[in-house]
């Protein structure tokens, strides 16, 4: 099976691309990672910041990136380049082994600092962001690495877990995490199932994209229909079929 899928036009989903000097839509000259960088910015425009009182950085899933950069091999290569450049961090969201979120590093740092301001562990979080984050681009951290390489005591690692920048992976290792991401994961899982249900209940288990987006979303779709549709297409939970009437979304045959 080909790893390429048709790319959906971003304007279909109502994303807005800011332009002008310093705007989020402006790309630096050159750079192979530009397509994934643009995709992350488009998805960031769809992220409902106010739903979380602007306490979370915009989170995009790797599956959503695939809906905008259908060549998965190229997308993975470009994402790896952005990680090596330190522009983005990948986090494990926990509800699925393959569920990985992507955030811009600067957004992650800003929101992590804001979440710990005035807390007893503020100094520990600042030290983590200043020393560990720039030096290590991994998804997870191990006991020896944290204590011997970066000099954190066990009690300080516990503070980082309490702050939400780390979450326990297993004994002696931790995932990088976004403070407050638990509520996002809860909304995401419920919303994904609800949007799949909208297509499943349609005739022939298929629905025009324009018709889906025009419908009133169930209350459980807190993150917005466009946000979830990108995930469902990129994650191959829905097939897309070009028709004379527009893009058709169809549940894959099982």
Residue, then its C-alpha position, 0 to 999 in steps of 0.5 A: x500500500x502506498x504511503x502517499x494519500x491525497x492532500x486536503x486543501x487547508x482552506x477547506x478547514x478554515x485555517x488562517x495563514x498569517x503573513x507579513x514580517x514575523x507572522x506565523x505563516x512566514x517561512x524562512x528561506x530554504x530548509x527541507x522541513x518547510x512543509x511540516x513546519x507549515x502544516x504545524x502552523x496551519x494545525x495550530x490555527x485550528x487548536x482551540x486555545x480558549x477552551x484551555x484558557x490559553x494554558x496549553x501550547x497548540x498541540x498537533x498530532x503526527x496523524x494530522x500532519x500526515x493529512x497535510x503532508x501525505x508522503x509519510x516518509x518525507x513527513x517523518x524526515x522533515x519532523x526529525x529535522x525540526x527536532x534536531x534543530x530544536x524547533x519542536x518537541x514530540x510528546x507521548x499522549x498516552x491513549x495510544x502507543x502511536x499517539x504522539x503530539x507535536x508542539x513548538x519548543x518555544x510554545x512549550x517553554x512559555x506555557x510550562x513557565x507560566x504553569x509553574x509561576x509562583x509554585x514551590x517547584x518553579x526553580x526546578x522547572x526553570x532548570x529543566x527547561x534551561x539544561x535538559x530541554x536544549x540538550x536532549x530531544x528524546x521523548x523520554x528520560x531515564x534515571x541515570x540520565x536525569x541524575x548523573x548527566x543533568x544532576x537532578x535529585x530524586x525529589x526534584x524529579x518528583x517535582x517535575x512530575x508534579x509540575x506536569x513537565x514529566x509523566x511516569x513511563x515506567x520505573x526509572x523513566x519518564x515521558x516529556x509531557x505538557x502541563x495540563x495535557x490530560x484534559x486535552x487527551x480526554x476531549x480528543x479521545x471523546x471527540x474522535x469517536x464522536x466524529x467517527x460516529x457521525x460518518x458511521x451513521x450516514x448512508x453507506x457509511x460515507x459523507x461529503x466533507x462539506x456536509x460534515x463540516x456544515x453539521x452541528x457538532x455533538x457536544x463531545x466534539x470540544x476541539x472542533x470538527x476540522x481538528x478531528x477530521x485532519x486526525x481521522x484522515x491522516x490516521x487512516x481511520x477515514x478514506x478520502x475519495x475525490x468526487x464531482x460533488x467534492x471530497x467524500x469521507x468513507x469508513x474503510x472496509x474491514 
